[in-house]
Amino acid sequence: MATYIKTLSFSTRGAFKPDKDDPMVNTVLQQLQSQGAKVSEVKVALGESLVVYLITYEAPNPIG
């Protein structure tokens, strides 16, 4: 299987908001896994006005 990445980004006001972001990230993770992907890593970066999630996964083909 090949390794791919999926990025998600959300606007923010300098604060991490897990109650808002977690459900959206979990939905994407669930979609990837339901289509046969093996998620190997999730990284998050917080900037002044942006939160970026980088999801690394293995699959036969890119998903979504």
N, C-alpha and C positions, 0 to 999 in steps of 0.2 A: 504494500500500500504506500501511497505517496503522502507527504505531509503538506498541509495547507494551513492558511490562517483566515480567520474571520475577524473583522474589526467592527466594533460598535462604538458610537460616540454620542454623548449627551451633553447638552449645555448645562452649565452650573454657575453658581455665584460664589465659587471658592470653597464650597463645602461638599463633602461626599454625602450622598443621600441614598443609603441602602434601601430604605423603604420604597423609593421610587425606582431605582436602578435594578435592584436584585430580581424582581419579577420579570423584567424584560430580558435580562441576561439569562436567567433560568429558562425562559421560553426558548431562546436561541440555542442554549445547550441541549435542551430536550429535543428540539427539531433536528439538530445535528446527530444526536445519538439515535434517534428513531429512524434515521436514514442510513445507519450503519457506521457512523463516524466514531472513532475512539479519540476522545478529548484527552490531550496530554498535558496542556498547561493553559492557565488563564492569568494574564497580567493586567494590571490596571495602572493608569497614569492620571494624575490629577493636575490640571493647570488652573489658571485664573478663571477661565470661563468654559472649560471643557474637561470632561472625563472620557478617557479612551480605554476600552477593553480590547485586548488582543488575545484571541482564542486560537490556540494551535491544536490541530486535529489531524488524524490519519484517516484516509478514506481512499477508495479506488479512484474517485473523481471529485472535483470541487463540488461543494454543496451550497446551493442558494446563491 
